[in-house]
Amino acid sequence: MENTRVLIVDDELLIRDLLYDFFTSRDLDVTTCNDAHDALKMLEEAPRFDVVLTDIRMEGEDGLSLVDKIRDVCPTVPVVIMTGYPSVETAVEALRKRVFDYVIKPFNINRLFNTVIAAAQENSPDRGTNNKQHDVRTEYASENFSS
């Protein structure tokens, strides 16, 4: 989906660079931030993003708190959450915050790419009359959740 604008928020440089390289090689327009503060600033100042992909655990404000602030600034932008520390609690909280998907690290990068494209299409003005909200998926191995 050419011209899809993705904001990636992760405090791990390796993850940001990996996703940036992979997504831009597939014609996505990618911006990266290393924390929630910079991401929020980008969302307030920059052109509209089609999808926000954020880690949960970051220095300073976490990704779940960022979701609330994204909803205030850009209420319709889909958010995909990534975490290396999955739990039932964070998955339920993500669901309550209406995130598009909850992805567990280590992730399959092709599957993550497809998730980002699906999120962008969900938010696309030309998606037709399908207004059904996407449910948080557990296809990333529910046995990885810890209590």
Buried (B, 14 or more C-beta within 10 A) or exposed (E): EEEBBBBBBBBBEEBBEBBBEBBEEBEBBBBBBBBBBBBBEBBEEEEEBBBBBBBBBBEEBBBBBBBEBBBEEBEEBBBBBBBEEBBEEBBEBBEEBBBBBBBBBEBEEEBBBEBBBBBBBBBEEEEEEEEEEBEBBBEBEEEEBEE
